[in-house]
Amino acid sequence: MNQPLPVSEANRLLQQLFAGSAADLNLLPANSQALLEEAEQQRSADQAAHMTPRRLAPYSLLGMQLAGLHQGNLLSAALYPELKQAESDTLDWLKSLFYLPYAQFSHGGSYNNLQALWQARDQDGHNRSTVYASQACHYSIAKACRILGLELQLIETDDREQMLVDELAKACADKPPLAVVLTAGTPVSGGWDPLDEALELAGQTGSWVHIDAAWGGALWTLETASLRSVSGQADSLGFDPHKALFQPRPCSVYFSRHELSATQETAYLRDAPKDRLAGSHGAELFLPLWLNLQMLGQQWFTEQTRQRLAQADLFARQLSQLTDGLVLNNGNGIICFSAPVGALQNLVADGVLSCARLNGQNVYRVVFTSYSTRADALIARLRPFL
């Protein structure tokens, strides 16, 4: 059995790993080497199977270490003024992108979707219980509806996984909903619902509008005025920097046009906590993002997002020259394409790409989630099979 590792040795080892220098991994349990090798493999420029950043923003690991050292609990924010300021500064930047006045960090998109429908249900004055979302929405929407006792009705989509506005209009006319959930970046193909038209329709029925931008929210960093105008009209929006902004998990944000109400008074806390899903929370949700912002500036995120999307567009163009089959690029960093069933299974097993179903058709899927993923590296892996 391994002997306990002294703190001084652990810190020295951590510094070596941060610096990328040779480290004495014999100090760690035997399988630690295998874990590090597995992690290193996933950092390759041709690993693009899923929405997990293969390479984090440069100061993320240091931010995680800082969060681990701090361990502040923001339910008692008065005790941690520096941590609270770091959270506020980071949220202020994010709110300036999405034009929504209230924001909080959370643990992921599933939490955000549940939070939104919970807030919609509790603020609805018409005793409504129906939720409309597209057939291509994230599975957590159905889960949230089950938890909250709501009825989910799925709206048909087109071949790009975009909600059909005419079908939404018919549904709203037949039964005004409690909420309409719009997707900005579907999990399979990165498709976008027609946000402007759907917002207008929902506004006519007085329904809550939630935008699930867990994946697509990174496009708001590109200073697109039209996107900011749209999100500013929504009632709530969720975004996952740990999917599309090069951050470690958990780092997610819930935005709202409406302030959360306070829970019942809690005797041991100075201020009653808000009606948010998370209870105790602190540095782990945001310090890596805060540190990257401090060290790199906001423009770094814009530039790297542009680079990521440019590599996805280049890959789609090059792939179209190699195949006569489907190549779908919704402009959001996910490319779906068709190939003979089983032809690329070795690449799926290697984590180069993933399998999915799009409109009832088996497709392969490549996700440009990292600023280190390269079109030429992926094409080189694919070319022998196409």
TORTI-224532 format. One record per residue: residue number from 1; residue in one letter; y, x, z of N, C-alpha, C in turn. Coordinates in steps of 0.05 Angstrom, whole numbers, plus 5000, padded with zeros to 4 digits. Last residue first. Layout:
N
num_residuo_n.c2_n.c1_n.c3_ca.c2_ca.c1_ca.c3_c.c2_c.c1_c.c3
NUM_A_Y_X_Z_Y_X_Z_Y_X_Z $
...
REM end
This chain:
386
num_residuo_n.c2_n.c1_n.c3_ca.c2_ca.c1_ca.c3_c.c2_c.c1_c.c3
386_L_5150_4748_4061_5164_4728_4045_5164_4735_4015 $
385_F_5131_4789_4092_5116_4764_4093_5128_4742_4075 $
384_P_5164_4834_4090_5137_4836_4080_5121_4810_4079 $
383_R_5214_4812_4113_5211_4817_4084_5182_4819_4075 $
382_L_5219_4810_4169_5210_4787_4154_5201_4793_4125 $
381_R_5238_4859_4186_5213_4849_4197_5202_4826_4181 $
380_A_5286_4862_4156_5265_4883_4152_5238_4874_4164 $
379_I_5314_4819_4177_5304_4818_4150_5282_4838_4144 $
378_L_5325_4841_4228_5308_4817_4226_5297_4815_4197 $
377_A_5358_4884_4214_5334_4889_4230_5315_4865_4227 $
376_D_5401_4857_4189_5384_4876_4173_5358_4882_4188 $
375_A_5424_4827_4231_5412_4814_4209_5393_4832_4194 $
374_R_5416_4842_4300_5425_4851_4273_5409_4837_4251 $
373_T_5440_4836_4365_5421_4826_4345_5432_4831_4318 $
372_S_5480_4848_4401_5465_4870_4390_5444_4862_4369 $
371_Y_5501_4803_4422_5518_4818_4404_5504_4842_4392 $
370_S_5455_4749_4421_5464_4774_4432_5482_4788_4412 $
369_T_5437_4705_4395_5449_4700_4421_5461_4726_4433 $
368_F_5415_4680_4344_5433_4702_4348_5449_4696_4373 $
367_V_5351_4660_4333_5374_4654_4349_5390_4680_4353 $
366_V_5309_4629_4286_5321_4654_4295_5347_4648_4309 $
365_R_5251_4594_4272_5277_4593_4283_5285_4621_4293 $
364_Y_5211_4556_4226_5216_4579_4243_5245_4581_4250 $
363_V_5184_4489_4226_5202_4510_4217_5201_4534_4236 $
362_N_5153_4430_4207_5150_4455_4221_5169_4476_4209 $
361_Q_5189_4368_4208_5178_4391_4192_5176_4415_4210 $
360_G_5216_4329_4235_5187_4325_4229_5174_4347_4214 $
359_N_5266_4351_4241_5263_4327_4224_5234_4324_4216 $
358_L_5236_4408_4260_5262_4399_4251_5258_4375_4232 $
357_R_5204_4444_4309_5202_4422_4290_5229_4411_4285 $
356_A_5191_4515_4314_5203_4490_4323_5196_4469_4303 $
355_C_5178_4583_4337_5171_4559_4321_5185_4534_4332 $
354_S_5218_4643_4334_5203_4622_4348_5197_4599_4329 $
353_L_5219_4715_4328_5229_4688_4322_5211_4668_4336 $
352_V_5203_4759_4357_5223_4763_4336_5236_4736_4328 $
351_G_5162_4759_4393_5188_4751_4402_5210_4754_4382 $
350_D_5111_4769_4377_5127_4792_4384_5155_4785_4394 $
349_A_5093_4719_4362_5081_4731_4385_5097_4755_4395 $
348_V_5124_4714_4315_5128_4695_4338_5117_4708_4363 $
347_L_5100_4752_4285_5128_4756_4292_5136_4737_4315 $
346_N_5050_4730_4277_5052_4755_4291_5081_4761_4301 $
345_Q_5063_4684_4248_5054_4681_4275_5055_4707_4291 $
344_L_5079_4674_4197_5096_4692_4213_5088_4692_4242 $
343_A_5044_4638_4174_5050_4663_4160_5064_4684_4177 $
342_G_5036_4589_4196_5020_4611_4206_5027_4638_4194 $
341_V_5056_4555_4140_5047_4552_4167_5029_4576_4175 $
340_P_5105_4586_4099_5078_4575_4102_5069_4576_4131 $
339_A_5171_4567_4121_5153_4587_4111_5125_4576_4114 $
338_S_5240_4550_4131_5212_4543_4126_5197_4566_4115 $
337_F_5287_4560_4184_5278_4564_4157_5248_4557_4155 $
336_C_5348_4561_4221_5321_4550_4218_5313_4554_4189 $
335_I_5390_4598_4261_5381_4594_4234_5352_4584_4234 $
334_I_5445_4596_4303_5417_4590_4301_5410_4585_4272 $
333_G_5501_4602_4303_5484_4624_4311_5455_4620_4311 $
332_N_5528_4561_4281_5529_4563_4310_5511_4585_4321 $
331_G_5524_4542_4230_5547_4557_4237_5550_4562_4267 $
330_N_5477_4520_4214_5497_4501_4224_5522_4516_4234 $
329_N_5435_4534_4166_5454_4548_4182_5476_4529_4190 $
328_L_5371_4533_4140_5392_4516_4152_5409_4533_4171 $
327_V_5333_4538_4087_5348_4556_4104_5372_4540_4115 $
326_L_5273_4520_4055_5296_4512_4072_5307_4536_4087 $
325_G_5253_4564_4001_5250_4542_4020_5276_4537_4035 $
324_D_5255_4607_3970_5265_4582_3958_5263_4559_3977 $
323_T_5274_4671_3996_5257_4647_3997_5271_4624_3982 $
322_L_5310_4712_3993_5282_4719_3995_5264_4695_3993 $
321_Q_5361_4692_3994_5353_4708_3971_5324_4715_3970 $
320_S_5363_4671_4045_5363_4652_4022_5356_4666_3996 $
319_L_5368_4717_4076_5343_4702_4076_5341_4683_4052 $
318_Q_5421_4730_4067_5400_4748_4058_5374_4734_4056 $
317_R_5446_4685_4091_5451_4691_4063_5429_4709_4052 $
316_A_5428_4689_4144_5422_4665_4129_5425_4670_4099 $
315_F_5450_4740_4159_5421_4736_4158_5413_4712_4141 $
314_L_5504_4727_4157_5493_4747_4139_5463_4744_4137 $
313_D_5507_4690_4199_5514_4682_4171_5502_4701_4151 $
312_A_5494_4723_4242_5477_4700_4236_5482_4691_4207 $
311_Q_5536_4760_4240_5509_4769_4235_5490_4746_4229 $
310_A_5577_4725_4254_5577_4738_4227_5550_4749_4221 $
309_L_5564_4711_4306_5563_4690_4286_5563_4702_4257 $
308_R_5573_4762_4331_5547_4748_4332_5543_4727_4310 $
307_Q_5627_4770_4319_5607_4788_4308_5579_4775_4308 $
306_R_5650_4729_4349_5654_4730_4319_5632_4748_4307 $
305_T_5635_4746_4400_5625_4720_4389_5628_4719_4359 $
304_Q_5663_4794_4403_5634_4795_4403_5622_4768_4393 $
303_E_5716_4774_4403_5707_4793_4382_5676_4793_4380 $
302_T_5718_4742_4449_5724_4731_4423_5712_4748_4401 $
301_F_5706_4780_4488_5688_4758_4484_5692_4744_4457 $
300_W_5751_4813_4483_5724_4824_4479_5705_4802_4473 $
299_Q_5795_4784_4499_5791_4788_4471_5763_4799_4465 $
298_Q_5795_4785_4555_5786_4761_4542_5779_4766_4512 $
297_G_5771_4847_4584_5791_4829_4574_5779_4806_4559 $
296_L_5739_4884_4610_5739_4884_4581_5761_4867_4569 $
295_M_5745_4880_4666_5742_4906_4654_5746_4906_4623 $
294_Q_5752_4826_4677_5770_4845_4688_5769_4872_4673 $
293_L_5708_4803_4651_5735_4796_4643_5755_4816_4652 $
292_N_5667_4827_4680_5669_4833_4651_5697_4825_4641 $
291_L_5676_4802_4729_5679_4831_4727_5682_4839_4697 $
290_W_5666_4748_4718_5693_4757_4727_5697_4786_4723 $
289_L_5612_4750_4704_5632_4742_4684_5659_4751_4693 $
288_P_5590_4767_4754_5587_4783_4730_5607_4776_4708 $
287_L_5609_4724_4789_5620_4751_4791_5614_4769_4767 $
286_F_5585_4672_4784_5608_4680_4767_5617_4709_4769 $
285_L_5541_4660_4816_5547_4643_4793_5568_4654_4775 $
284_E_5540_4694_4860_5519_4697_4840_5525_4681_4814 $
283_A_5579_4681_4897_5585_4701_4877_5565_4702_4855 $
282_G_5559_4614_4912_5578_4637_4915_5578_4655_4892 $
281_H_5539_4557_4949_5541_4572_4923_5562_4594_4928 $
280_S_5507_4502_4977_5516_4529_4980_5517_4543_4953 $
279_G_5498_4455_4933_5509_4457_4959_5521_4485_4963 $
278_A_5504_4425_4869_5499_4448_4885_5511_4445_4912 $
277_L_5525_4376_4851_5496_4379_4856_5490_4402_4874 $
276_R_5582_4349_4885_5570_4366_4865_5541_4371_4871 $
275_D_5627_4322_4913_5602_4310_4904_5592_4326_4880 $
274_K_5653_4374_4956_5655_4355_4935_5627_4344_4928 $
273_P_5656_4380_5029_5648_4389_5002_5651_4366_4982 $
272_A_5711_4378_5073_5688_4364_5063_5681_4374_5035 $
271_D_5731_4436_5107_5737_4417_5086_5711_4404_5077 $
270_R_5705_4462_5150_5734_4454_5152_5741_4433_5132 $
269_L_5641_4443_5174_5658_4454_5152_5687_4444_5156 $
268_Y_5614_4416_5212_5614_4445_5215_5630_4458_5193 $
267_A_5617_4361_5199_5630_4371_5224_5633_4401_5224 $
266_T_5637_4333_5141_5616_4350_5152_5628_4365_5175 $
265_E_5649_4269_5113_5659_4291_5129_5635_4306_5141 $
264_Q_5618_4256_5049_5625_4248_5076_5633_4273_5092 $
263_T_5648_4287_4992_5626_4275_5006_5636_4266_5033 $
262_A_5701_4272_4946_5690_4287_4969_5666_4272_4981 $
261_S_5697_4268_4874_5704_4257_4901_5691_4274_4922 $
260_L_5724_4310_4824_5701_4300_4839_5710_4289_4865 $
259_E_5773_4289_4777_5766_4305_4800_5741_4293_4814 $
258_H_5764_4286_4708_5767_4271_4733_5758_4288_4756 $
257_R_5751_4314_4666_5779_4305_4665_5785_4290_4692 $
256_S_5711_4372_4677_5715_4344_4678_5745_4338_4677 $
255_F_5658_4419_4668_5686_4412_4666_5688_4381_4667 $
254_Y_5614_4466_4692_5618_4438_4688_5647_4432_4689 $
253_V_5580_4524_4671_5606_4512_4679_5605_4482_4673 $
252_S_5536_4578_4691_5542_4554_4675_5567_4541_4687 $
251_C_5495_4625_4702_5524_4623_4698_5529_4600_4679 $
250_P_5443_4656_4739_5455_4631_4729_5485_4634_4725 $
249_R_5435_4698_4680_5431_4672_4694_5433_4676_4724 $
248_P_5486_4740_4651_5461_4735_4664_5459_4707_4677 $
247_Q_5520_4730_4587_5520_4731_4617_5492_4728_4628 $
246_F_5536_4721_4535_5525_4747_4543_5525_4751_4573 $
245_L_5548_4671_4519_5571_4689_4525_5561_4714_4540 $
244_A_5506_4636_4513_5521_4644_4489_5545_4662_4494 $
243_K_5478_4628_4562_5465_4625_4536_5480_4640_4514 $
242_H_5512_4637_4603_5487_4652_4603_5470_4647_4579 $
241_P_5553_4600_4595_5557_4628_4588_5532_4645_4588 $
240_D_5545_4537_4579_5528_4558_4591_5536_4585_4581 $
239_F_5580_4477_4593_5578_4502_4577_5562_4522_4593 $
238_G_5597_4408_4589_5581_4430_4602_5578_4453_4583 $
237_L_5646_4360_4604_5634_4378_4585_5619_4400_4600 $
236_S_5678_4295_4607_5664_4318_4619_5652_4335_4597 $
235_D_5710_4263_4576_5711_4259_4605_5697_4283_4619 $
234_A_5751_4290_4523_5725_4282_4535_5729_4278_4565 $
233_Q_5798_4311_4505_5796_4282_4506_5770_4272_4519 $
232_G_5790_4365_4504_5810_4355_4523_5810_4325_4525 $
231_S_5756_4372_4461_5745_4374_4488_5764_4363_4509 $
230_V_5794_4366_4419_5772_4347_4422_5761_4348_4451 $
229_S_5828_4409_4427_5839_4382_4427_5817_4361_4432 $
228_R_5794_4451_4420_5806_4447_4446_5818_4419_4448 $
227_L_5782_4445_4365_5761_4442_4385_5772_4437_4413 $
226_S_5832_4455_4342_5819_4429_4339_5797_4424_4359 $
225_A_5843_4508_4355_5859_4487_4367_5845_4460_4365 $
224_T_5804_4559_4371_5804_4538_4352_5818_4514_4365 $
223_E_5792_4609_4395_5820_4599_4394_5823_4577_4372 $
222_L_5741_4623_4406_5753_4632_4381_5780_4620_4375 $
221_T_5718_4600_4449_5732_4626_4454_5746_4635_4429 $
220_W_5691_4557_4431_5717_4552_4442_5732_4578_4448 $
219_L_5641_4576_4419_5660_4574_4397_5688_4567_4406 $
218_A_5612_4571_4465_5623_4597_4459_5643_4596_4437 $
217_G_5589_4520_4466_5614_4524_4479_5627_4551_4474 $
216_G_5538_4512_4444_5561_4514_4426_5588_4520_4439 $
215_W_5503_4508_4489_5500_4529_4470_5526_4533_4453 $
214_A_5527_4467_4519_5513_4489_4533_5511_4513_4514 $
213_A_5557_4422_4511_5563_4446_4495_5550_4471_4508 $
212_D_5555_4359_4513_5536_4380_4521_5540_4403_4502 $
211_I_5605_4319_4532_5598_4337_4511_5579_4358_4523 $
210_H_5611_4251_4549_5603_4278_4558_5595_4294_4534 $
209_V_5651_4197_4560_5642_4215_4539_5636_4243_4551 $
208_W_5647_4131_4583_5649_4159_4590_5638_4176_4567 $
207_S_5678_4077_4547_5654_4091_4557_5661_4120_4564 $
206_G_5712_4040_4523_5717_4049_4551_5694_4064_4563 $
205_T_5705_4029_4471_5688_4014_4490_5693_4022_4519 $
204_Q_5739_4063_4446_5743_4035_4441_5727_4018_4460 $
203_G_5718_4113_4459_5743_4104_4471_5748_4074_4468 $
202_A_5675_4116_4426_5670_4112_4454_5695_4103_4469 $
201_L_5702_4124_4377_5685_4100_4381_5681_4095_4411 $
200_E_5727_4173_4387_5743_4149_4381_5727_4124_4386 $
199_L_5683_4206_4393_5702_4203_4415_5718_4177_4411 $
198_A_5660_4204_4342_5646_4192_4365_5664_4188_4389 $
197_E_5699_4230_4312_5693_4202_4306_5679_4189_4330 $
196_D_5699_4282_4337_5723_4266_4334_5717_4237_4331 $
195_L_5644_4301_4333_5657_4297_4359_5681_4278_4357 $
194_P_5587_4293_4305_5615_4290_4296_5633_4282_4320 $
193_D_5544_4344_4335_5551_4316_4330_5580_4314_4320 $
192_W_5516_4402_4307_5539_4390_4322_5541_4360_4315 $
191_G_5459_4445_4314_5474_4424_4301_5495_4412_4319 $
190_G_5423_4484_4329_5451_4489_4334_5469_4468_4321 $
189_S_5369_4472_4323_5383_4483_4300_5413_4490_4305 $
188_V_5349_4461_4377_5332_4470_4355_5348_4485_4334 $
187_P_5390_4445_4412_5372_4466_4420_5356_4478_4396 $
186_T_5455_4436_4382_5429_4426_4389_5410_4449_4395 $
185_G_5517_4437_4391_5497_4458_4391_5470_4448_4400 $
184_A_5542_4392_4424_5555_4413_4408_5537_4437_4409 $
183_T_5528_4324_4429_5517_4351_4431_5533_4370_4412 $
182_L_5549_4272_4473_5551_4286_4447_5542_4314_4450 $
181_V_5534_4213_4503_5530_4242_4506_5530_4254_4477 $
180_V_5568_4160_4529_5559_4172_4504_5557_4202_4508 $
179_A_5557_4111_4580_5565_4137_4571_5554_4144_4544 $
178_L_5549_4056_4584_5561_4070_4606_5573_4096_4596 $
177_P_5563_4022_4521_5547_4038_4539_5564_4047_4564 $
176_P_5561_3957_4493_5578_3979_4502_5564_3995_4524 $
175_K_5519_3936_4446_5519_3939_4475_5536_3962_4483 $
174_D_5536_3928_4393_5515_3911_4404_5515_3912_4435 $
173_A_5574_3967_4387_5582_3940_4382_5561_3921_4394 $
172_C_5543_4013_4397_5565_4006_4414_5574_3978_4411 $
171_A_5507_4010_4353_5497_4009_4381_5519_4001_4400 $
170_K_5542_4017_4310_5526_3992_4313_5517_3989_4341 $
169_A_5562_4068_4321_5580_4045_4320_5565_4019_4324 $
168_L_5516_4099_4315_5529_4097_4341_5547_4073_4343 $
167_E_5509_4092_4261_5488_4081_4279_5499_4079_4307 $
166_D_5554_4118_4242_5551_4089_4236_5530_4077_4254 $
165_V_5545_4170_4258_5566_4155_4271_5563_4125_4266 $
164_L_5488_4203_4272_5499_4186_4252_5520_4167_4265 $
163_M_5489_4269_4298_5487_4241_4303_5501_4225_4281 $
162_Q_5456_4321_4263_5481_4309_4272_5478_4279_4276 $
161_E_5414_4350_4241_5413_4343_4270_5440_4333_4280 $
160_R_5414_4352_4188_5426_4375_4202_5428_4370_4232 $
159_D_5396_4304_4170_5378_4327_4167_5390_4352_4178 $
158_D_5422_4260_4222_5417_4267_4195_5399_4293_4194 $
157_T_5395_4216_4274_5410_4239_4265_5404_4243_4235 $
156_E_5400_4157_4316_5389_4172_4294_5407_4194_4285 $
155_I_5403_4157_4386_5416_4150_4361_5405_4168_4339 $
154_L_5367_4131_4441_5372_4154_4423_5383_4143_4397 $
153_Q_5384_4109_4504_5378_4100_4477_5386_4122_4457 $
152_L_5365_4107_4571_5373_4124_4549_5365_4112_4522 $
151_E_5386_4076_4628_5370_4072_4604_5381_4089_4581 $
150_L_5382_4103_4695_5397_4094_4672_5378_4092_4648 $
149_G_5367_4126_4744_5361_4098_4739_5376_4086_4715 $
148_L_5374_4179_4752_5396_4162_4760_5391_4132_4755 $
147_I_5327_4203_4733_5335_4207_4761_5355_4187_4770 $
146_R_5329_4186_4679_5307_4177_4697_5315_4180_4726 $
145_C_5374_4214_4662_5374_4184_4662_5352_4173_4680 $
144_A_5357_4266_4666_5380_4257_4683_5380_4226_4684 $
143_K_5317_4267_4627_5310_4272_4655_5332_4261_4673 $
142_A_5347_4259_4581_5327_4239_4589_5320_4242_4618 $
141_I_5376_4307_4583_5390_4281_4583_5371_4259_4592 $
140_S_5341_4349_4578_5351_4343_4605_5367_4317_4606 $
139_Y_5330_4358_4525_5311_4342_4541_5322_4334_4568 $
138_H_5388_4351_4483_5371_4367_4501_5354_4349_4519 $
137_C_5385_4312_4422_5397_4321_4447_5377_4337_4464 $
136_A_5369_4290_4375_5367_4319_4377_5378_4329_4403 $
135_Q_5382_4237_4375_5354_4244_4376_5349_4274_4381 $
134_S_5441_4231_4418_5427_4235_4392_5398_4241_4396 $
133_A_5454_4178_4464_5454_4206_4457_5438_4209_4431 $
132_Y_5479_4130_4508_5472_4136_4481_5474_4167_4477 $
131_V_5459_4093_4564_5469_4118_4555_5460_4123_4526 $
130_T_5470_4036_4604_5459_4047_4580_5474_4073_4572 $
129_S_5492_4009_4647_5470_4029_4653_5459_4042_4628 $
128_R_5549_3980_4680_5534_3987_4656_5513_4008_4663 $
127_N_5587_3958_4715_5558_3955_4721_5541_3960_4696 $
126_H_5639_3969_4707_5628_3947_4692_5598_3943_4696 $
125_G_5664_4014_4727_5670_3989_4740_5657_3965_4727 $
124_D_5641_4079_4740_5641_4056_4721_5646_4030_4737 $
123_Q_5635_4121_4773_5662_4113_4767_5664_4089_4749 $
122_D_5581_4130_4777_5595_4123_4802_5623_4114_4796 $
121_R_5567_4143_4724_5556_4119_4737_5572_4111_4761 $
120_A_5595_4192_4717_5601_4168_4700_5591_4143_4713 $
119_Q_5571_4225_4755_5599_4218_4758_5607_4194_4741 $
118_W_5519_4225_4732_5523_4216_4759_5552_4208_4763 $
117_L_5530_4248_4683_5521_4220_4684_5522_4209_4712 $
116_A_5547_4300_4701_5564_4283_4684_5556_4254_4686 $
115_Q_5502_4320_4729_5528_4316_4743_5546_4297_4727 $
114_L_5465_4323_4687_5460_4305_4709_5486_4299_4724 $
113_N_5490_4363_4657_5485_4337_4645_5480_4316_4666 $
112_N_5491_4406_4693_5516_4395_4683_5512_4367_4671 $
111_Y_5437_4417_4701_5454_4408_4724_5480_4395_4714 $
110_S_5424_4433_4650_5411_4410_4661_5427_4399_4685 $
109_G_5455_4480_4644_5461_4456_4629_5449_4431_4640 $
108_G_5465_4512_4710_5454_4509_4683_5461_4483_4670 $
107_H_5489_4518_4759_5466_4535_4754_5454_4531_4725 $
106_S_5562_4523_4758_5536_4510_4765_5513_4528_4756 $
105_F_5631_4522_4774_5607_4536_4765_5582_4521_4774 $
104_Q_5679_4474_4753_5663_4486_4774_5639_4501_4762 $
103_A_5741_4443_4739_5718_4458_4731_5705_4470_4755 $
102_Y_5792_4402_4712_5774_4408_4734_5749_4422_4724 $
101_P_5821_4395_4664_5835_4404_4688_5817_4412_4711 $
100_L_5809_4421_4599_5801_4402_4619_5810_4412_4646 $
99_Y_5814_4457_4556_5834_4437_4560_5826_4415_4579 $
98_F_5782_4500_4545_5771_4474_4541_5790_4451_4546 $
97_L_5811_4546_4557_5796_4544_4531_5789_4516_4525 $
96_S_5830_4540_4607_5850_4543_4586_5837_4542_4558 $
95_K_5783_4539_4636_5798_4514_4633_5819_4516_4611 $
94_L_5772_4594_4635_5755_4575_4622_5769_4549_4617 $
93_W_5814_4615_4667_5810_4624_4639_5794_4603_4624 $
92_D_5803_4588_4715_5829_4584_4701_5827_4592_4672 $
91_L_5754_4610_4729_5756_4582_4721_5782_4576_4707 $
90_T_5772_4662_4743_5753_4658_4721_5753_4630_4711 $
89_D_5806_4651_4786_5816_4665_4763_5798_4661_4739 $
88_S_5770_4627_4823_5793_4611_4812_5803_4624_4786 $
87_E_5735_4669_4835_5725_4645_4822_5748_4629_4809 $
86_A_5772_4705_4858_5757_4713_4834_5746_4689_4819 $
85_Q_5787_4674_4902_5807_4681_4881_5793_4690_4855 $
84_K_5740_4672_4931_5751_4647_4921_5772_4653_4899 $
83_L_5736_4726_4944_5715_4714_4927_5726_4688_4914 $
82_E_5780_4731_4977_5778_4747_4952_5758_4736_4933 $
81_P_5770_4695_5019_5793_4691_5002_5791_4707_4976 $
80_Y_5727_4673_5054_5723_4691_5031_5745_4688_5011 $
79_L_5737_4634_5091_5727_4660_5101_5725_4681_5079 $
78_A_5749_4590_5062_5771_4603_5077_5762_4630_5088 $
77_A_5702_4569_5041_5719_4586_5024_5740_4601_5039 $
76_S_5649_4552_5053_5667_4561_5074_5687_4580_5061 $
75_L_5625_4544_5007_5628_4520_5023_5646_4526_5047 $
74_L_5617_4595_4987_5643_4582_4982_5645_4553_4992 $
73_N_5592_4648_5018_5585_4620_5013_5612_4605_5010 $
72_G_5577_4715_4996_5595_4695_5007_5587_4667_5000 $
71_Q_5548_4761_4981_5534_4739_4994_5553_4718_5007 $
70_H_5557_4817_4966_5577_4800_4978_5565_4777_4994 $
69_L_5514_4842_4942_5526_4854_4966_5544_4835_4981 $
68_G_5506_4809_4899_5485_4812_4919_5495_4824_4945 $
67_A_5553_4817_4870_5547_4791_4881_5526_4792_4903 $
66_L_5544_4870_4856_5567_4863_4872_5563_4836_4886 $
65_Q_5501_4863_4822_5498_4879_4846_5520_4872_4866 $
64_M_5525_4833_4782_5503_4821_4797_5498_4836_4823 $
63_G_5561_4870_4763_5571_4846_4775_5550_4832_4791 $
62_L_5526_4907_4741_5542_4915_4764_5554_4891_4778 $
61_L_5506_4876_4700_5488_4885_4721_5504_4894_4746 $
60_S_5554_4868_4669_5540_4845_4681_5522_4854_4704 $
59_Y_5585_4900_4638_5588_4902_4667_5573_4881_4683 $
58_P_5573_4888_4582_5568_4914_4594_5569_4916_4625 $
57_A_5533_4829_4571_5559_4842_4571_5558_4867_4589 $
56_L_5463_4842_4555_5485_4829_4570_5511_4843_4565 $
55_R_5421_4831_4503_5438_4852_4516_5461_4838_4529 $
54_R_5396_4785_4492_5380_4809_4494_5395_4832_4506 $
53_P_5406_4722_4521_5419_4747_4511_5402_4771_4515 $
52_T_5367_4672_4498_5370_4690_4521_5383_4715_4511 $
51_M_5345_4630_4465_5373_4631_4473_5376_4647_4499 $
50_H_5294_4665_4424_5304_4644_4442_5333_4649_4450 $
49_A_5281_4705_4387_5265_4680_4389_5278_4658_4404 $
48_A_5297_4755_4370_5315_4733_4367_5301_4706_4369 $
47_Q_5297_4822_4364_5286_4802_4382_5305_4778_4382 $
46_D_5318_4865_4337_5303_4845_4321_5289_4825_4339 $
45_A_5342_4901_4371_5359_4886_4353_5345_4865_4336 $
44_S_5314_4896_4438_5314_4906_4410_5331_4888_4393 $
43_R_5306_4880_4488_5333_4888_4482_5335_4897_4453 $
42_Q_5253_4871_4499_5269_4848_4492_5298_4855_4485 $
41_Q_5237_4921_4516_5228_4911_4490_5245_4888_4481 $
40_E_5259_4923_4567_5270_4940_4546_5262_4931_4519 $
39_A_5226_4886_4595_5255_4881_4591_5267_4897_4569 $
38_E_5178_4914_4592_5180_4888_4580_5209_4880_4575 $
37_E_5191_4960_4621_5184_4963_4593_5186_4936_4579 $
36_L_5200_4936_4671_5222_4949_4658_5216_4953_4628 $
35_L_5148_4918_4682_5170_4899_4681_5194_4911_4666 $
34_A_5120_4966_4684_5113_4946_4663_5135_4926_4660 $
33_Q_5143_4989_4729_5146_5002_4703_5140_4982_4681 $
32_S_5126_4954_4769_5154_4955_4762_5159_4968_4735 $
31_N_5073_4957_4784_5079_4941_4761_5109_4940_4754 $
30_A_5075_4990_4830_5063_5000_4806_5071_4983_4781 $
29_P_5138_4991_4866_5111_4981_4861_5101_4988_4833 $
28_L_5176_5054_4864_5173_5024_4864_5144_5016_4861 $
27_L_5174_5107_4860_5184_5097_4885_5180_5066_4887 $
26_N_5163_5118_4808_5140_5119_4827_5148_5109_4855 $
25_L_5208_5123_4780_5198_5096_4784_5173_5095_4802 $
24_D_5258_5159_4781_5232_5162_4793_5221_5135_4800 $
23_A_5292_5159_4718_5290_5150_4746_5261_5154_4756 $
22_A_5337_5185_4672_5310_5184_4682_5309_5177_4711 $
21_S_5393_5139_4660_5380_5165_4663_5352_5163_4673 $
20_G_5424_5094_4658_5405_5099_4636_5392_5126_4637 $
19_A_5456_5081_4699_5466_5102_4681_5447_5107_4658 $
18_F_5425_5042_4724_5450_5034_4712_5460_5055_4692 $
17_L_5384_5076_4743_5378_5056_4723_5403_5046_4709 $
16_Q_5413_5108_4779_5400_5120_4756_5394_5100_4734 $
15_Q_5428_5069_4816_5448_5083_4801_5437_5097_4777 $
14_L_5377_5054_4836_5394_5035_4822_5415_5048_4805 $
13_L_5363_5102_4862_5347_5092_4839_5363_5072_4822 $
12_R_5401_5102_4903_5400_5124_4883_5385_5115_4858 $
11_N_5386_5056_4930_5413_5057_4917_5414_5079_4897 $
10_A_5335_5071_4948_5338_5047_4930_5365_5048_4916 $
9_E_5348_5113_4981_5332_5118_4957_5335_5095_4937 $
8_S_5375_5085_5021_5389_5107_5006_5375_5113_4980 $
7_V_5336_5051_5041_5359_5040_5027_5373_5061_5010 $
6_P_5268_5072_5030_5293_5073_5044_5316_5063_5028 $
5_L_5214_5030_5020_5233_5047_5006_5259_5048_5021 $
4_P_5152_5030_5055_5179_5018_5052_5198_5039_5039 $
3_Q_5096_5050_5015_5112_5053_5039_5139_5040_5034 $
2_N_5045_5010_4984_5070_5026_4982_5084_5027_5009 $
1_M_4976_5017_5000_5000_5000_5000_5025_5018_5000 $
REM end
